[in-house]
Amino acid sequence: MNATGGGGTPRVSVVVPLYQKERYIGRTVASVLAQTFTDLELVVLDNACTDGSADVVRSFDDPRVRLERNDETVPAPENFRRAVQLARAPLVKVVNADDLIYPSALAEQVAVLDAEPDLPLVSCRHDLVDDHDTVMSRDRALRTPDLIGRQDATTVIRRIVRHRGSPLGVPGNMLFRRTAYDAVGGFPDNPYALDVALAARLVEQGGFYGLPRTLSAFRLATGSVTSTAFRRNIALQHDFLRELQARHAGVIRPSDIAVGLLREPVTTLRQRLMAAASSDPSSRSHRWMRHAVDVRLPAPRP
């Protein structure tokens, strides 16, 4: 399955860096192929998986799907960069191998970039889902007015510093121009900040557009990195913020840093709750953590 149909260059490349996601990759692929916008290719880069992930991808009989493979397993940032290098389209969306995009995601985001030809990046909101696609929290990301609609780079960078997390969304939320991606050197080496760090680089190429729509789902899979490497992720997050503040010292204000430091305990608590919720969906602890992550959802029965 190493060729796409039609022969021409697609308008959008959806790329999926894949490693040991046999349980989820089928749902991810299906969500891409179910898009109402159909002028796309789906490039899945198998990072030398040893489970049945690649076989699941091969089971899809669709000429838009292209499966590639690394000879050996490489670190996540390198695999993400290699996946984008394989893309042929001028617009690119990177989707984690266990996440989902909703049917109108590409149509709505392509429309924004078509209307704003100098815009490098558009993002949206996402749901959090568990192993069974049950929604654990709705409408995450882009929760402040300064991230909705078209915004300049300074506004977005200052919001990232104030948030101390990833206020712009996860990789599957974003659609970007390949020219802007190449101009900034692609994904950084920091594996925790792949999404927000790339976005912070891209906005320097012409700003940002936030769609107040929920168009993707980020999976809190049982035993995911989110739940097993919490301390490492916090350290990597701090590394990213220090680098961002140094690079944008001319626009980041002392008040931005102060607000971020005051907010950090809240951000850390939310991350701990989400890590705790990355457990067996049938367990009582998962049900309680699901309610704690989003109090709008009904509390579990005793």
N, C-alpha and C positions, 0 to 999 in steps of 0.2 A: 504494500500500500504506500508506494513512494512517489505517486504522481497525483496531481490534481486534475480535475476535469476542465474542459473548456479551452485550455491553451492560453487564454489571456491572463493579464494581471488582475487579480481581485482588488476590490476597493479596500477591503479590511482583511487583515491577518489576525486571527485569534491564536495565540501561542500558549501552550500548556507545558511547563516544565514538570516532568513526571518522575517520581521516585517512590516506589513501594506503596501505591495507592489502589491496589486491586479492588478493594471494597467500594471505592468511591468513583474511580475514573469513568466508569460507564455513565453515571449520572451527570458528570461534568460534560463529557462529550455530547450526550443527548441534549443538554441545555443549550449548547452552542448550535447544534444542528437544527434546533427548534426555533431559531431566530426568525422574526418576520422579515428582517433584512437578510437577503440570501447571497449577495455578491461577496462572498467571503471564502477564505481558506482556513482550515484548522490544522495547525502544525503542532504535533505532540512530540516532545523530545524526551525519549526514554533515557534516563540517567543510569544506564546499566542495571535496570531492575532485576531482581532475582525471584520476584513473585510472578503472578499471572497478569500484571498490569498491561503489558504490551499485547497479550492475547485478547484482552477485553477491547482494546482500541482496534485491533485487526478485525474484530467481529462486526464493526460498523461498515456496511456496504454503501459508502457515499464517496463520490470522487473528490469531494472537497477536503477529505481527511488525508493528511500526510503524516506518517509515522517515521521519525528519525531516531537514531540511537547513538549514544556515546559508547566508545569502546571500553571505557572504565568510568566509574563513578567520580564525579567532580563536585566541589563544594557548591552549595546552592546559588550564590551570586554568579559564579561562572556558568552554571547551567542556565540561569535566567538570561544571561547575556548571549549565550550560544543559541537559545531558543529564538530570541529576537533577531539574531543574525540570519536565521533561516527564513524569516518572514519576507514575502515579496511585495506586500501592499504598502501604500503610503500611510495608512492608518493602522495602528496596532493596539490590540488589547491583550494583556497578559492575565491569564486566569490560573489560579492555583489548582492543582490536580484533584482537589476534593471540594472545590467551591462550585457555585452555580451562577449563571446569569439568566435573568428573566427574559421572556420572549421579545419584548420591545427594546431591550437595552441598546443594541447596536443601532437600530433605526432612530431612536431618540438622540443618541450621542453623535452619530454621523450628521444628523440635521444641524446640530449646534456647530460642528466644525465646518460644515459647508457654508453656514451663514456668517462665520467668523474666520475668514481664510488666513488671518495672521495669528490665530489662537493655537497654542501648542498642545493644550490639555483640557479635557472636560472630565468631570467626575460626577458621582451620584451618591445616594445613600444605599445602605445594605442592611439586610437582616442577618442575625446570627441563628444558625440552625445546628441541630445535633446530628448524631449518626443516622437518624431516621427521617431527616429533613423537617423535623418539628421545629417551628420557630421558637427560639429562646429569648430573643429581643428584637424589636422592630425598629426600622428607620434609624440606623446608626450612621454617624458621620455627618458632616456639614450641618451642624446644629446651631451655628451662630449666623446672624444676618450677613456678616462680612465674608462669608464663604458661599453665598448664594448669588447666582448671576455672574456677570463678568467682574473680575477683581484683578488689581495689579499685583505685581510680585511682592512689593513691600507689605501690602496688607496681608497676604497669605503667609509670608515668612514670619511676621510678627504674631500671627494667630498660632502658628505651629509652636513658637517659643512659649506662648502663654498657655497652650494646651498641655504641653509636655508628653503628648502621645501622638496619635495619628489622626488628626481631625479631618483629613481629606478623604479617608476611606482606605480600603484594601486594594490590592492590585486589580481585582476583577471589576472594581468601580470605575476604573480609569480607561479612557481611550486617548491615545496621543499620536502626534505626527512623528513619523520615522525620522524626518529631517531634524526635528528638534531633539529627539533622542540621540541621534548620532552627534549632534553639535555639542551636547553636554557630556559625552563619553559613556552613556549608558548607565546601567545599574552600578551602584557603589559596592564596595567589598563588605560592608556591614550587613550581615544576614538578617538582623532584626529589623533594620530600617529600610528594607528594599523598596517598600511602597512610598513612604513619606519622604525618604531621601531623594528618590528619583523625582517625585513630584516637586520637591523644593528646587531641584536643578532645572526642571522643565519650565517652571513659571518664570524663570529668568529670561526665557526665550520669547516672552510675549504675554504673560499673565495666565489667568485661570478662569474657568467657568464651572460653577457648581449648580447642578440640576437638583432641585428639591424633590426628587423622585427616588423611590427605592427600586433599583433595577438589578440587584445582585444579592447573593447570599454567601456569607463567610461561614465555613463549617468549624465548629468546636468539636473536632473528632476525638473520640476516646483515645487517650494516650498520645495526643498530639504534642508538638513542640511547645505549644502554648501552655500545656499543663506540666511538662516534664523539665523545662529549662527556664523557669521563672527568673531565678537570680541572674543567670547569664543574660537574659533578655533585658533586664533592668540596666545592667552594666553597659550593654551595647546601646541602649537607648540614650544613656548619659553621654557616651562617646559621640553619638550623632549630634546631640544638642550642643556639645562643646564645639564641634567642628562647624555647625551651622552658625552659632553665635560669632565665631571667629571670622567666618567668611562674610558675614553681613553686619559687622560691627558698626558700619556707618548708618544703618537704618533701624537696628534693634535698640530699643530704649531700655534704660535701667528698670523702668516700671514694668516692661514686658517680662524681664527676667524675674522680677519680684513676684509678679502675679503667677508666673509659672511655678516658682518654688512653693508658693502658698497652695497652689492647686495640686501639686504632685501627690500628696497623700490620698486625695480623692482618685486621681488617675491610677495610682498603685493599688488601691482597694478594688477598683473595678477590674483591674487586670487579675488580681488574686481571685475574685469571684468567678471570672470567666475561666481561669485555670481550673478552679475547683469544679466548675460545671462540665469540664471536659472529661466526663466519666460515663459509665454505663447508663444509657437513658432509662433503663428499667429500675435503677436504684433509687431509693428514697432520697439520698443525698443529692443526686442529680436533679430531682424534681424540686427540692427546696432551693438549690442554687439557681435553677432556672428562674424561679420567682424572684430571688434576690437580685439577679442581673437586670431584670425588667419588672418592676412592681406593677406595671399595667397588666401583666399576665395573671391569671387566677392562681391563688395559692393552692398548693397540693392538699389533698385530704390527709388527715392523720393516719 
